[in-house]
Amino acid sequence: MADSPVSQLLPFLRIDDIMGHVERVSAHDRYQASLGLERAAEAVAEAAASAGLQDVGVRRFAADGRPQWWTFRAPVSWTPLTARLAVLAGPGPHPPEVWSVDHAEQPFTVATYSAPTPHGGSTAPLVPLGADDPVGPAMTGAVALVDRAAFVRGSLLPELTAAGALGLVTDAPCKGDEPDPYVGRIELPPDSALFGFSVTPAMFRSARAAAERGAVARAEVIVDRTAAMPVVSGVLPGDEEAGEIWLTGHLCHPRPGSNDNASGVAALLGVAATLARARRASTRHGARRPIRFFWGAEFLGNAAVLHESSAPGGRGLPDALINLDMVGEDQARCRSPFVVERPPETTPTLLGPLAEHVVEETFAATADSPGTWSTSPFLGFSDHALYADPSVDRPAVQFCHPADRFNHSAGDSPDKVSPVEMARATLAGAALAQLLASDGPDAATRSAIVDRWCERERQAVTELRRGTPHTWGSGLADHVARQGTALRALAAGAPVARARELTESAATKPVGRAVHRRWQGPLNLRAMLGELPPATRIVLGGMIAEDKHHLSVLFNLAIRANGHRDRDRIVTETSYGLRRPLDPDATARLFDALLESGWLRQA
């Protein structure tokens, strides 16, 4: 442990500076193309230069909603300058107020991409809407009070828009414990004709009771549309002929967004400062490869970077990527352990075992503080997903706390961020970047790390097979054994192509029609869903609203369509990759949707 990158870098970590970054970033409303995001980007660029990065800059992209990076559209510029809602006891010149909210004082109350109201605001009747209630003529010119069951209806927003409703109010996204949960996030389409407000259950109940007595809503939403989409970058230099290591942490989200993702932004600044201090202190901490940092809008920032980097004359793609998203959660308060989300198993890579080794050492170095860590299969809910696409195919790992119970709510505030967890994320990110930039540990150490990883996987599969169908369990065991053989070969110095061959077996050869991808650039599920017929889109929207992991299954199915696998093999390998049997009916609907969209085709 004394010679490990973790122990070498620990003296150079400054946690007070990192926590200060969390506070400063949390103060900005950081919608994907907003004045708040531009201000946050400038602050991050200044901090990145102070941390020791070179070539620090802010690249601004037009936020006009048009296709710009393969199938990815630029975000639509949207900054809420004013967003207020009041429930009044009735119409008339001076009715008493039941309650009111103001986004300037109460974050997360206004729905992202809310449409502006006419000058001076709008006053409209409040009309309750339950799960089984039709959206009828009463909604014309009204504000819908949408209960939780109705909110997840896939057709809700198109129905309200078609009926001529002005907006909606709901408590559906609230997070946290009763009796005082936190207001949660609502996101409308960028071209929405509706405004929306998110309120607490107590406010919703009082509004519904008041609506039965003739209450009205008074709303005022003023929007600025001048901001661009900024992406901040900087580099710790190395051999310009060597491949780069990239680190990324998305900068966007409504305020405070402290864990999602001011924590990742701050941790990346901490990684940069830690590595820069270590380099200045000793030549031992030099690196052969450049280490490049990016902060921008989630998914779209990395799409823009990848598009420019892969174009003729661009800097090229990285050798590996580390993504920090939601890394600071206080484990006791947020009820979420530290998680290493692995790369997908579509291409053998040592990045996963190395990342887990570094995190294990980091937790050992901070064992006097409580907290646990675990691993996750590749799910693809953040920026690292873009690198899993076959057109990019670069190993990417994510550090995160995905089960945070305050995520996407006003409860995601600085008091939920743990200094210990921030130190762990920063230290692990810095140590892993240092290993990758210096071509990793020696062959003997690599082999020892991989051997331990394979043994843990074997034990985990033994546990997983209990209670699962025998055929699936034995297939998983064979799949994991082949993955282990490939990783051992990589650790011994074999090329990736040879390791890939070792993952194959007679059982994995396609016997049906091969499935091919038909999209350009990294997979963009939002664009794919947008090309489905409305009826199918509504069905899939309902499935994803009911269980977010349907989106992960959809992504994992798609990235395995490389023209060498048939449908059955894609489904089977996806289940092995996710380490669980898949529901056959739901999986069939998801696969059929990929074919119906035209993004996949069978030979």
C-alpha positions, 0 to 999 in steps of 0.5 A, a space after each residue: 500500500 505504501 507505494 500505491 498511487 492512492 498513498 502517494 497522492 493522498 498528501 496532495 489532496 485538499 478537501 476544504 478546497 473541494 468542498 468550497 467548489 461544491 458550495 460555489 457550483 451549487 449556487 447556480 441554476 445550471 440548465 443545459 443552455 442557460 445563463 446560470 450554466 454559463 456563469 458556472 462554466 466561467 467559475 469552473 474555468 477559473 478554478 481549473 486554471 488555478 488548479 494547474 491545468 493548461 489550455 483551459 478554455 470555455 467552448 460555447 455551442 449554439 443552443 438552438 435545438 438543431 441537430 449538431 452532433 450526429 443524432 444529438 440536437 443542441 439544447 434549447 436555450 432556456 433560463 427562468 428569470 421569473 417563475 411564480 405560482 399562486 393558488 388563490 381562493 377564487 376569482 376577483 380583484 383581491 382573493 385571499 392566497 392559499 399558498 404561493 411558490 417562487 423559484 427564486 426562493 424555492 428551487 425545483 418548483 418550476 418545470 424545466 422548459 416551461 413555456 413563458 406566460 403572456 406579459 403580466 402572467 396568467 390567471 386560470 381555473 384549477 382542474 384536478 386530473 386523476 389517473 382515470 380522468 379523461 383530458 376533456 374540454 374543461 382543461 381548455 385555458 386551465 391549469 391541471 392539478 395532476 395526481 401521481 398516478 396521472 403524472 406517469 401516463 405516457 400520453 399526459 403532456 400531448 393530451 394537455 397540450 391538445 386540449 389547450 391547457 396552460 400548464 400543470 401542477 403536481 407533487 409526483 416527483 417529490 423525494 424524501 420522507 414525510 411529513 416534509 418531502 422535498 420538491 422534485 424535478 419536472 422536465 417538459 419537452 424543449 418546445 413545450 407550450 405548457 408551464 409546470 410547477 412542482 409542489 409538496 404533497 401538502 400544497 397539492 392537497 390544499 390546492 385540490 381542496 381549494 379547487 373544489 371551492 372554485 380556486 384559481 391559479 395565478 402564474 408568471 413565467 419569464 424566460 431568457 433564451 440568449 445563453 449558449 451551451 458551454 463546455 469547459 476543458 483543460 489538460 495536464 500535459 504529457 507526450 503529445 504522441 501518446 493517447 489521452 486519458 479523459 475525465 468528465 463530470 457534467 456541469 448541468 442541473 437545476 440548483 442546488 444539484 449538489 451531489 448531482 453533479 456539483 460533487 462530480 465537478 468539484 471532484 474533477 477540480 480536486 483531481 486536477 489540483 491533486 495531480 498537479 501538486 504531485 507533479 510539482 513535488 516530484 518527478 515520480 508523479 510524471 505521466 506519459 499520457 496527457 490527462 484531459 478534463 471536460 465539464 459540460 451539459 450531460 450527454 450533449 457536452 460529451 457528444 460535442 467533444 466527441 464530434 469535434 475530436 473524431 473529425 479530421 484534424 481533431 485531437 482523436 479519441 481517448 484511450 480511456 475515460 473516467 466519469 464522476 457523477 454523483 460522487 459526494 453523497 453522505 452515505 448515511 443520509 442519502 442511503 447510497 453506497 459508493 459504486 463503481 459502474 463497470 464498462 460494458 463487456 462488449 470489449 475486454 478491458 482492464 479498466 474495470 479491475 483497475 478501477 475497483 482495485 484503486 477504490 478498494 485501496 482508497 476505502 482502506 486508506 479511509 477506513 476510519 470513516 464509515 461507508 461501503 462501496 460496491 460494483 454495478 454492471 454497465 447501465 449507461 445513465 450518464 456521460 460514460 454511455 457515449 463511449 460504449 457505442 461501437 462507433 466509439 468503443 473506448 473503455 469508460 468507467 463511472 464512480 457514482 452513488 446512484 441510489 441517492 434518495 434526494 436525487 433530482 429534488 430540492 433536497 440535493 443540497 450541500 448539507 447532503 455532501 460528505 467531505 469523506 466521500 468527496 475525498 474518496 472520489 477525488 483520490 480514487 479518480 486521481 489515482 486511476 488517472 495516474 495509473 492509466 496515464 503511466 500505462 498502469 502497474 507492471 505486468 505482475 501486479 496487473 495479473 495479481 489484480 485481475 486474478 483477485 477480480 476473477 475470483 470475486 466474480 466467480 464467487 459472485 456468480 455462485 451466489 447469483 445462480 441460486 434461485 435462477 434458472 439452471 440453464 441461465 446460471 450455467 450460461 452466465 458462469 461460462 460467460 464470466 469464465 471467458 471474460 476472465 480468460 480474456 482479462 488475464 490475457 490482457 494483463 499478460 500483454 495480449 492485444 485487445 483483438 486476441 482478448 476479444 477472440 477469447 470471449 467467443 465460444 461455439 455457443 455464442 455464434 449467431 444461428 439466426 439473422 444478424 442484427 445491424 446498427 443503423 445510426 450514426 455516432 454514439 447511441 442516442 436513445 432520446 432520438 431513437 424514441 422520438 422516431 417511434 410511432 406515437 403509440 409505441 413511444 407512449 408504451 415505452 414511455 410508460 415502461 421507462 416511467 415505471 422502471 428506469 432500468 428498462 432504459 438500461 436494457 434498451 441501451 445494452 441491447 442496442 450496443 450489442 448489435 454489431 452485425 455479428 450477433 443475432 437477436 437471441 444472442 444479443 438478448 442473452 448477452 445483455 442478461 449476462 452483462 446485467 447479471 440478471 435474467 430479463 423479463 421476456 415480454 418486456 425485453 421483446 417489446 424493447 427489442 421490437 421498438 428498436 427494430 420499429 424505429 429503424 435504428 436496428 435491422 435484421 439481415 
